[in-house]
Amino acid sequence: MDTWYRIGDAHELGIDPITISRYIQGEWHRPIALSLPEFYDWQFRQGPDNAGRDRCVIVANDNNEIFGFMGLNDRRFYLNGRCLKGAELTTWMISEKVRGLGYGKAIIEQAV
């Protein structure tokens, strides 16, 4: 796998909801709410445990061209009366032009 890409959460990489929503709209082959920047912002930045930080994992180049995305929200889970920190993983996609190159695996490793 080439190492010309950057991977991290959208907040760290400085990639805004509009850019991510456009990527989703171009990659998803039917209408999806995440292609609306307002919905994306509500879903991933306004979550109660995210505190305004977009934790979605992004694979992009230096020009912020996105090649992979995983929706991720920080979440609290309760098990046997104990509050545990965790994450909710949602939509996951890799651009068709880079499938099979290991970017999906890189997203999972970053999320862990």
C-alpha positions as CSV (number, residue, x, y, z in Angstrom):
1,M,0.0,0.0,0.0
2,D,1.3,3.5,-0.9
3,T,1.8,5.9,2.0
4,W,0.8,9.1,0.1
5,Y,-2.3,9.4,2.1
6,R,-3.2,10.9,5.5
7,I,-5.5,9.2,7.9
8,G,-7.1,10.5,11.0
9,D,-10.3,11.9,12.4
10,A,-11.9,14.7,10.3
11,H,-11.3,17.2,13.1
12,E,-7.5,16.5,13.2
13,L,-7.2,16.6,9.4
14,G,-9.2,19.8,9.1
15,I,-11.7,18.4,6.7
16,D,-15.1,20.1,6.9
17,P,-18.6,18.5,6.8
18,I,-19.3,20.0,3.3
19,T,-16.2,18.3,1.8
20,I,-17.2,15.0,3.5
21,S,-20.8,15.2,2.5
22,R,-19.8,15.8,-1.2
23,Y,-17.6,12.7,-1.0
24,I,-20.5,10.6,0.4
25,Q,-22.8,11.9,-2.3
26,G,-20.4,11.0,-5.0
27,E,-19.6,7.5,-3.6
28,W,-23.0,6.4,-2.4
29,H,-25.2,5.2,-5.3
30,R,-28.5,6.3,-3.9
31,P,-29.7,9.3,-1.8
32,I,-28.5,9.3,1.7
33,A,-29.0,11.8,4.5
34,L,-25.2,12.0,5.2
35,S,-24.8,13.8,1.9
36,L,-26.5,16.8,3.5
37,P,-23.9,18.9,5.4
38,E,-26.5,19.9,8.0
39,F,-27.4,16.3,8.7
40,Y,-23.8,15.2,8.7
41,D,-22.9,18.0,11.2
42,W,-25.8,17.0,13.5
43,Q,-24.9,13.3,13.3
44,F,-21.2,13.5,13.9
45,R,-20.3,16.9,15.5
46,Q,-23.3,17.5,17.7
47,G,-23.4,14.1,19.3
48,P,-23.5,14.3,23.1
49,D,-20.2,12.6,23.6
50,N,-18.4,14.2,20.7
51,A,-18.3,17.7,22.2
52,G,-18.2,19.4,18.7
53,R,-15.3,17.3,17.5
54,D,-15.8,15.3,14.3
55,R,-14.3,11.8,15.1
56,C,-15.1,10.2,11.7
57,V,-12.1,8.5,10.3
58,I,-11.0,9.9,6.9
59,V,-8.4,8.7,4.4
60,A,-7.4,11.7,2.2
61,N,-4.5,13.1,0.3
62,D,-2.8,16.4,0.9
63,N,-5.4,18.2,-1.2
64,N,-8.2,16.9,1.1
65,E,-9.4,14.5,-1.7
66,I,-11.1,11.8,0.3
67,F,-10.6,8.1,-0.5
68,G,-12.3,6.5,2.5
69,F,-14.6,7.3,5.3
70,M,-16.0,5.7,8.5
71,G,-18.7,7.4,10.5
72,L,-17.7,7.2,14.2
73,N,-19.3,8.7,17.3
74,D,-17.9,8.5,20.8
75,R,-20.5,6.7,23.0
76,R,-20.9,5.7,26.6
77,F,-22.1,2.1,27.1
78,Y,-23.4,0.6,30.3
79,L,-22.5,-3.0,31.3
80,N,-23.4,-4.4,34.6
81,G,-24.0,-0.9,36.0
82,R,-20.6,0.4,34.9
83,C,-20.2,3.2,32.4
84,L,-17.7,2.3,29.7
85,K,-16.3,4.6,26.9
86,G,-16.7,3.2,23.4
87,A,-17.7,4.2,19.9
88,E,-20.5,3.7,17.5
89,L,-19.3,2.8,14.0
90,T,-21.8,3.7,11.2
91,T,-21.3,4.2,7.5
92,W,-18.1,2.9,6.0
93,M,-17.0,3.4,2.4
94,I,-13.9,3.2,0.3
95,S,-13.7,4.9,-3.2
96,E,-13.9,2.3,-5.9
97,K,-10.7,3.6,-7.5
98,V,-8.7,2.5,-4.4
99,R,-10.4,-0.6,-3.3
100,G,-8.1,-3.5,-2.6
101,L,-5.2,-1.3,-1.7
102,G,-5.5,-1.6,2.1
103,Y,-7.3,1.7,2.9
104,G,-10.2,-0.1,4.5
105,K,-7.8,-1.9,6.9
106,A,-6.1,1.3,7.6
107,I,-9.4,2.9,8.7
108,I,-10.1,0.0,11.0
109,E,-6.7,0.2,12.6
110,Q,-7.1,4.0,13.1
111,A,-10.5,3.5,14.7
112,V,-9.1,1.0,17.2
